[in-house]
């Protein structure tokens, strides 16, 4: 008998993963849900095709070559295939460990390593990065380097990507200290707010809106200091060590925080935090709820009639497929007086954001965004609502590219705006957008 073939995947696939890989029955139900397959029609860019490639490499029948990397990296890990799969294949988990094997055979570039391990995990570095970006935007350099003859200064891909960034706010939401915002009226309980990394710096106004909503509806809101990145981007990149380190840091922090729930307004962060038990022993996931989940359980205070608005909702992949939360956001929107909730064709299809995907797979990301914008225009809505920062960045970019007269808002922003006319509604915490 010959010796067993040892492959890079064999070092990360244990018996449970091998069993998960074998659960695919190749029925094809995943095909019409996969963004990359629907865009290019390639079987190897479908979930079952990628699973076949994983099995081939694991069994030593195929190498980890550039073609394998291309098909694996083109996946958005949107997990729509998991929702469609009748066998319950945990595709997202299998993709993460496959990418961890890729990271072992070909380590990330110096720039990518610094961005993921140093910048995203440090509020100090993030503050520096976004302060410089804000200066770049405010001084007009961004506009200057996007026009001839100065556009040669910035590489073409970077010129494309810089247009996607929203205006950087003057300051992040978190103060760096433990902060408690008190309930207004009768107190119903205490919750903690997970502030994250990019959300904290780019969307402080969404965090502020979230705190106002929660305090107005009777909850003390605790903002623990020393929060860090959830680690979702690191997991998607195959950096299991940093993922585990970040999970341990957040678990240690929130285990010592007194609150009934940990509320999250970022779908990607929520899906990842709920999966912490994959990386480390933790019971934290039982306390984690998406903002829409939490608000839908409450008997929220009534809202006054506002002006009639056509609103449509685009479902973040990691809320719909990662957390299986879909009815709650739409229920909350339908309760707003004056709002006509109009359907969005393909609302359950990825917008092409997917964390760092816009950077690594810019061409496919834009193709998916264009398909999404066709549906957005078709909806005829005045406001496009989502519940994830990456989606909000991508959709707002799409609206600007198409010059559509439409606002792109987080669910918390719209609810906060409607409540703001109520007597006694809080004005703190303040967070300016520009």
Secondary structure, 3 states (H helix, E strand, C coil): CCCCCCCHHHHCCCHHHHHHHHCCCCCCCCHHHCHHHHHHCCHHHCHHHHHHHHHHHHCCCCCCCHHHHHHHHCCCCCCHHHHHCCCCCCHHHHHHHHHHHHHHHCCCCHHHHHHHHHHCCCHHHHHHHHHHHHHHHHCCHHHHCCCCCHHHHCCHHHHHHHCCCCCCCCCCCCCCCCEEECCCCCCCEEEEECCCCHHHHHCHHHHHHHHHHHHHCCEEEEECCCCCCCCHHHHHHCCHHHHHHHHHHHHHHHHCCCCCEEEECCHHHHHHHCCHHHCCCCCHHHHEEEHHHHHHHCCCCCCCCCCCEEEEECCCHHHHCCCCCCHHHHHHHHCCCCEEECCCCCCCCCCCCCCCHHHHCHHHHHHHHHHHHHHHHHHCCCEEEECCHHHHHHHHHHHHHHCCCCEEEEHHHHHHHHHCCCCCCCCCCCCCCC
